[in-house]
Amino acid sequence: MGIELPHAIAIMPWVRISEKAKFGKVRFIPWDAGIPETGICFLTAEKARSLLSCYREFNGESIKKATLVIHEDQGTSGRMDDSIIEDIFNASRILAFTALSKNKFFDTGQYLNSTHFSVIIQGFTYEANHIALESRRRDGVARILVENYEKVLFVKPQQCHSNDMFDPDLALLRALERLKDDEVECFNCILESITTFVLANTDESSFPFKQELIMHQMALEWLLECLESEGQGAIGFSKGMAELMAEFSSSQCDESKHKESEHLKMLYAENERAKKVKFERIPLIGLWAWEFYKLRNDYVHGNDLNRRPWVWTEDEHLLFACFIYPLAIKVVLNKKGLYSFSKDDCYRLAAIDYLLNDNGWFERGTENDTIKWQELFTKAAINVMLSKEKEAFLDAWYQEISHLQSGSGTKTSKM
């Protein structure tokens, strides 16, 4: 765009981060209307309240909480140019991704979309109250001069139904930042994949469902290309996903609820015809990825969806893509030694095969107050907890027996 703003602040008006965070040279700072100072040298608390007063809740009241975003290179003047703005948008997409990775489905816990993390670049001066509103055009930029910005109103988008505190995943932010420092080419490739995923999760009602699904498949395929996964087409995509998640999704289709499905038979036949990349045995995640690729293809080419005997519905495919994509990124970072799985990650990873061994996730579970997705996820979490308790018990038992027998010279083998 070729612009440079003498004073500017980037604002996320629809979400408030609970504590300071950073990515590269970009810092995210929690803001409350009542704070005595912003901690930003070029922005006073009074000016911040004035600037943010035009951002309104659904009821018309000015927002009381937000996130301010600044760049180290803004210096004491707060100037911005294109390179700074690009850095801010990229870091903000990374932050949005870390939030999406923590979303809980069919649950009263955290649920945020990428619209919550919309960034507005607010240029300002201390000498006057006018602002210039800018919007993109295919042929450049459109600008409108507003003499008194206090009369300008920006109302929260409908899909941002809450402005709850957002706890940043600092470990995931640090892991991605280390990847950027250590393997810049790999990071830039993964950033494009993450950007596609974030843009597909706006929850904007006018955004076509099929475009969201296509973009989710693109994000996953882009990620596999970043990892130089072999193979192309449905089998290549399917095998790439299966290999990436092999440690956490190993249940085989021929031992699953879907073993008699027509689509699995079609996958077996296609796998037999494959020349370079093929499965020896097909895991559940391989079936899901193959079917997801076929669904994307049918959307792109305008095929009749009813011609196929789908294992999972379109809604289920999009839901699982939202669920698996952040886990796939975390698995990549874990394999590179940059990220350690959290307890919540372990529950999610354990739930993969529980979910894929079933369908009808939006239906009621066996308990009237639960959805089947919740029920399957809970079973996986309980299994993880019981396994850890059993492991802890055996470790304690082994240590106790070893201690008691140490005096007699008897050796105890751990089972």
Number of C-alpha atoms within 10 A of each C-alpha: 8 6 10 15 17 14 18 21 24 21 23 24 26 25 25 24 22 17 15 15 19 20 22 17 14 20 18 26 22 20 27 17 19 11 12 10 15 20 12 16 11 16 19 14 18 14 15 18 19 14 20 22 20 19 20 19 21 13 8 13 12 18 22 18 21 24 24 24 24 23 22 12 15 18 13 12 14 21 18 23 16 13 12 18 17 11 15 24 20 17 23 24 22 21 25 24 24 21 22 22 22 19 16 14 16 14 11 7 10 15 18 26 21 23 22 23 25 18 20 14 18 17 20 21 13 9 6 10 14 16 20 15 15 13 10 10 8 5 6 8 10 11 11 10 11 14 13 11 20 16 9 15 14 14 18 21 14 13 15 21 13 14 19 16 15 17 16 20 15 16 15 22 21 17 19 24 20 18 20 18 12 11 11 13 13 14 18 14 15 24 22 16 24 25 18 20 27 25 18 23 21 19 18 16 9 6 12 10 15 15 14 19 25 19 19 27 25 17 24 26 22 20 25 21 18 18 15 10 18 13 18 15 12 20 24 25 24 26 26 26 23 23 15 18 20 15 10 17 22 18 19 18 21 14 12 15 13 19 15 12 13 14 18 23 12 13 18 16 11 13 19 12 11 13 7 10 15 18 16 7 14 21 24 28 27 29 24 21 24 22 23 27 22 17 22 20 16 15 16 12 8 9 11 9 13 7 8 14 13 17 20 18 15 16 14 16 20 19 15 17 20 21 20 18 21 21 19 18 19 21 22 17 19 14 11 11 11 18 19 15 16 10 12 11 17 16 20 18 25 20 22 24 21 20 21 24 18 16 17 16 22 15 11 15 16 10 9 8 10 15 19 22 22 20 19 20 21 16 16 22 20 13 15 18 15 12 12 12 12 12 12 12 12 14 13 12 13 16 13 12 12 17 12 12 12 12 8 8 9 9 10 13 6 10 6
